[in-house]
């Protein structure tokens, strides 16, 4: 993104001049706002992120849906990738392409993870994609991906299913060699329940990633990756490039997952930080693969929490421990440079989520004071804005009800995001756990 050369004496001046108000209920104002935002980013952007300020906010999901629809219909986007299991995403993609099961219910629980399967807005997104693809007037079909690793706390998946994608591919071309790997790998996998013990999330003695079998398995996976790599010309010629790249990506994902399991089994004061770093690297590699898949079709829109997509370090409070790590957005900035842009979202207030009115002087208070009920505003990376005023910005209070609201806007947000999307309020997501909604309402 090319930052503005306009200079503003105060943040009030910046907001008054550049805030772009819109309403989700008004397609006219919304589409005009999106078009202005996209035009400002320039033609180099191939990967656009939209971060949610918290999980479980209804209007954030509706904004995501409408934004993606406009990106598809007007701006050359062909895929959405969300913070869900990479391996399972293909189940949903087959559905939106009109293949496989003929009902959303048949793919929901198997294809959406990390709690996303419950939300009605996700159903609406996926059904819209399926309807779009079914229209013969749209020769370029749109695709759905998950880009997160199979590390849905408190359970980290067994590597079995991921590995078998690569093994099945190799066996389909070279039955003897594929079976040799399978014969060596299967005995080392053991029981899935041992890998997926939920107690391992907090207790490294319950994790199996440092067992003799797990260490031997890591060696076998390295050898499998090496074989796929040096036989690439032959394997592509006997199948096709797309199938080959998919098999290689799953093999690499299995390697990363085994590294994650190994870290789970280490007792260290750096354990949580290293797990977060491994997960972020896994996300970045998956997105790089997704972008390569979409070349020739269109650009990619990604959706995840603000803390994953920002460009710099993320700080997270884990119990009594403060952990800092490089999120996937920092990887994407390094990997794609100007081809990556990101919108960070913010919320004025949300009683149902335990978020009160923002304190005076905070960015949320300043931004929600202008017409809404929602608005986009470019950050310019902080350039041309009053640095002294930004440096002393107070940070609004968080939430004691929704633990995912961990990153209110701050001085760092200007360099983390290209644009802000600021909503006056958000309600509780449709399809969320009823008991949680009730407990939040009572508090």
VENKA-V748905 format. One record per backbone hydrogen bond with DSSP energy under -1.0 kcal/mol. CO is the residue of the C=O (numbers start at 0). NH is the residue of the N-H. E is the energy in kcal/mol with one decimal. If there is no record, write none. Layout:
co: (CO & CO)
nh: (NH & NH)
e: (E & E)
This chain:
co: (9 & 10 & 11 & 12 & 13 & 14 & 19 & 21 & 22 & 25 & 26 & 27 & 28 & 29 & 30 & 31 & 32 & 33 & 34 & 35 & 45 & 46 & 47 & 48 & 49 & 51 & 55 & 56 & 57 & 58 & 59 & 60 & 61 & 62 & 63 & 64 & 65 & 66 & 67 & 68 & 69 & 70 & 70 & 75 & 77 & 78 & 79 & 80 & 81 & 81 & 83 & 84 & 87 & 88 & 89 & 90 & 91 & 92 & 93 & 94 & 103 & 103 & 106 & 107 & 112 & 114 & 115 & 118 & 119 & 120 & 121 & 122 & 123 & 124 & 125 & 126 & 127 & 128 & 129 & 131 & 134 & 142 & 144 & 147 & 148 & 149 & 150 & 151 & 158 & 159 & 160 & 161 & 162 & 163 & 164 & 165 & 166 & 167 & 169 & 173 & 174 & 175 & 176 & 177 & 178 & 179 & 180 & 181 & 184 & 185 & 190 & 191 & 196 & 197 & 198 & 202 & 203 & 207 & 210 & 211 & 212 & 213 & 214 & 215 & 216 & 217 & 218 & 219 & 220 & 221 & 222 & 223 & 224 & 225 & 226 & 228 & 230 & 231 & 232 & 233 & 239 & 240 & 241 & 242 & 243 & 244 & 245 & 246 & 247 & 248 & 249 & 250 & 251 & 252 & 253 & 254 & 255 & 256 & 257 & 258 & 259 & 260 & 262 & 267 & 269 & 270 & 271 & 272 & 273 & 274 & 275 & 276 & 277 & 278 & 279 & 280 & 281 & 282 & 283 & 284 & 285 & 286 & 287 & 288 & 289 & 293 & 293 & 298 & 298 & 299 & 300 & 301 & 302 & 303 & 304 & 304 & 305 & 307 & 313 & 315 & 317 & 320 & 322 & 324 & 326 & 327 & 328 & 329 & 330 & 331 & 332 & 335 & 336 & 338 & 338 & 340 & 341 & 341 & 342 & 343 & 345 & 349 & 349 & 350 & 354 & 358 & 361 & 362 & 363 & 372 & 373 & 374 & 375 & 376 & 378 & 379 & 381 & 383 & 385 & 386 & 389 & 401 & 403 & 410 & 411 & 412 & 417 & 418 & 419 & 420 & 421 & 422 & 423 & 426 & 428 & 429 & 432 & 433 & 434 & 435 & 436 & 437 & 438)
nh: (13 & 14 & 15 & 16 & 17 & 18 & 375 & 373 & 25 & 29 & 30 & 31 & 32 & 33 & 34 & 35 & 36 & 37 & 38 & 39 & 299 & 340 & 301 & 342 & 303 & 305 & 428 & 60 & 61 & 62 & 63 & 64 & 65 & 66 & 67 & 68 & 69 & 70 & 71 & 72 & 73 & 74 & 76 & 298 & 142 & 300 & 144 & 302 & 83 & 146 & 147 & 88 & 90 & 92 & 93 & 94 & 95 & 96 & 98 & 97 & 106 & 107 & 110 & 111 & 115 & 117 & 118 & 122 & 123 & 124 & 125 & 126 & 127 & 128 & 129 & 130 & 131 & 132 & 133 & 134 & 137 & 79 & 81 & 85 & 150 & 156 & 152 & 154 & 162 & 163 & 164 & 165 & 166 & 167 & 168 & 169 & 170 & 171 & 173 & 177 & 178 & 179 & 180 & 181 & 182 & 183 & 184 & 185 & 187 & 188 & 194 & 195 & 199 & 200 & 202 & 205 & 206 & 210 & 214 & 215 & 216 & 217 & 218 & 219 & 220 & 221 & 222 & 223 & 224 & 225 & 226 & 227 & 228 & 229 & 230 & 231 & 234 & 235 & 236 & 237 & 243 & 244 & 245 & 246 & 247 & 248 & 249 & 250 & 251 & 252 & 253 & 254 & 255 & 256 & 257 & 258 & 259 & 260 & 261 & 262 & 263 & 264 & 265 & 270 & 273 & 274 & 275 & 276 & 277 & 278 & 279 & 280 & 281 & 282 & 283 & 284 & 285 & 286 & 287 & 288 & 289 & 290 & 291 & 292 & 293 & 296 & 297 & 77 & 78 & 47 & 80 & 49 & 82 & 51 & 307 & 308 & 309 & 328 & 324 & 322 & 320 & 317 & 315 & 313 & 330 & 331 & 332 & 333 & 334 & 335 & 336 & 338 & 339 & 45 & 46 & 48 & 417 & 418 & 50 & 420 & 422 & 352 & 354 & 353 & 349 & 361 & 365 & 366 & 367 & 423 & 21 & 421 & 19 & 419 & 381 & 382 & 384 & 7 & 389 & 390 & 392 & 404 & 405 & 413 & 415 & 416 & 378 & 343 & 376 & 345 & 374 & 347 & 348 & 57 & 431 & 119 & 436 & 437 & 438 & 439 & 440 & 441 & 442)
e: (-1.8 & -2.6 & -2.7 & -2.1 & -2.3 & -2.1 & -2.3 & -1.3 & -1.6 & -2.6 & -2.8 & -1.9 & -2.0 & -2.5 & -2.6 & -1.9 & -2.1 & -2.8 & -2.2 & -1.6 & -2.7 & -2.1 & -2.8 & -2.8 & -1.4 & -2.6 & -1.8 & -1.4 & -2.0 & -2.6 & -2.1 & -2.5 & -2.5 & -2.6 & -2.7 & -2.3 & -2.1 & -2.3 & -2.3 & -2.5 & -2.1 & -1.3 & -1.7 & -2.3 & -2.5 & -2.5 & -2.2 & -2.5 & -2.9 & -2.1 & -2.9 & -1.2 & -1.6 & -2.3 & -2.3 & -1.1 & -2.4 & -1.6 & -3.0 & -1.8 & -1.4 & -2.1 & -2.8 & -2.2 & -1.6 & -1.4 & -1.0 & -1.3 & -2.4 & -2.0 & -2.4 & -2.8 & -2.1 & -2.1 & -2.1 & -2.3 & -2.6 & -2.4 & -1.5 & -1.0 & -2.2 & -2.1 & -2.3 & -2.8 & -2.0 & -2.6 & -1.1 & -1.8 & -2.5 & -2.3 & -1.0 & -1.0 & -2.5 & -2.9 & -1.7 & -2.3 & -2.7 & -1.9 & -3.4 & -2.8 & -2.2 & -1.8 & -1.9 & -2.2 & -2.7 & -1.4 & -2.6 & -2.6 & -1.0 & -1.1 & -1.1 & -2.3 & -1.8 & -1.3 & -1.8 & -2.1 & -1.3 & -1.9 & -2.4 & -2.1 & -2.4 & -2.0 & -1.4 & -2.1 & -2.5 & -1.9 & -2.1 & -2.2 & -2.6 & -2.3 & -2.4 & -2.5 & -2.3 & -2.8 & -1.6 & -1.4 & -3.0 & -2.9 & -1.9 & -1.7 & -2.1 & -2.8 & -2.1 & -2.2 & -2.6 & -2.4 & -2.2 & -2.1 & -2.5 & -2.4 & -2.1 & -1.9 & -2.3 & -2.5 & -2.4 & -1.9 & -2.1 & -2.5 & -2.2 & -2.0 & -2.2 & -1.2 & -1.7 & -1.3 & -2.6 & -2.2 & -2.2 & -2.2 & -2.5 & -2.4 & -2.3 & -2.4 & -2.3 & -2.4 & -2.4 & -2.3 & -2.2 & -2.3 & -2.3 & -2.0 & -2.5 & -2.6 & -1.9 & -2.1 & -1.7 & -2.7 & -2.1 & -2.6 & -1.1 & -2.4 & -2.6 & -2.4 & -1.3 & -2.1 & -1.8 & -1.4 & -1.7 & -2.6 & -2.0 & -3.2 & -2.3 & -3.7 & -3.0 & -2.9 & -1.4 & -2.7 & -2.2 & -1.7 & -2.7 & -3.1 & -1.5 & -2.4 & -1.9 & -2.4 & -2.2 & -2.8 & -2.7 & -1.3 & -3.2 & -2.3 & -2.5 & -1.4 & -2.5 & -1.6 & -3.2 & -1.9 & -2.4 & -2.8 & -2.1 & -2.7 & -2.9 & -2.8 & -3.4 & -2.7 & -2.3 & -2.1 & -1.4 & -3.2 & -2.2 & -2.4 & -1.6 & -1.8 & -1.6 & -1.1 & -1.6 & -1.9 & -2.8 & -2.6 & -1.8 & -2.3 & -1.8 & -2.6 & -2.2 & -2.1 & -1.7 & -2.0 & -2.0 & -2.3 & -2.0 & -2.4 & -2.3 & -1.8 & -1.0)
